[in-house]
Amino acid sequence: MQVVIFRIGEEQFAVETNKVQSISDMMEITKVPKSPQYIKGLIN
């Protein structure tokens, strides 16, 4: 089994490669007014 491993904050995750459609570089995050604190924002 092949997996893609990535990190969000201090946590590490793995997803099987056959479940991955694409991998993109990190994009600029646009904040959403009045959104809850746990929502970082949106990417295009």
C-alpha positions as CSV (number, residue, x, y, z in Angstrom):
1,M,0.0,0.0,0.0
2,Q,1.3,3.5,-0.9
3,V,0.3,6.5,1.1
4,V,0.7,10.3,1.0
5,I,1.7,11.6,4.5
6,F,1.0,15.1,5.5
7,R,1.0,17.2,8.6
8,I,-1.6,19.7,9.9
9,G,-0.3,21.5,12.9
10,E,1.3,19.0,15.2
11,E,-0.8,16.0,13.8
12,Q,0.3,13.7,11.0
13,F,-2.1,12.0,8.6
14,A,-1.8,9.4,5.8
15,V,-4.1,8.8,2.8
16,E,-3.9,6.0,0.3
17,T,-2.5,7.3,-3.0
18,N,-5.4,5.8,-4.9
19,K,-7.8,8.1,-3.0
20,V,-5.8,11.3,-3.9
21,Q,-6.8,13.3,-7.0
22,S,-4.1,16.0,-6.8
23,I,-1.6,17.7,-4.6
24,S,-1.2,21.4,-4.7
25,D,1.2,23.9,-3.0
26,M,-0.2,25.8,-0.1
27,M,-2.3,28.7,-1.4
28,E,-3.1,32.1,0.2
29,I,-6.0,31.8,2.7
30,T,-8.8,34.3,2.6
31,K,-10.4,35.0,6.0
32,V,-14.2,34.7,6.2
33,P,-15.8,37.5,8.1
34,K,-17.7,36.4,11.2
35,S,-16.7,32.8,10.8
36,P,-16.0,30.6,13.9
37,Q,-12.4,30.6,15.1
38,Y,-11.9,27.0,14.0
39,I,-12.4,28.0,10.3
40,K,-9.1,29.4,9.0
41,G,-10.6,30.6,5.8
42,L,-11.0,29.8,2.1
43,I,-8.6,28.9,-0.7
44,N,-9.3,29.2,-4.4
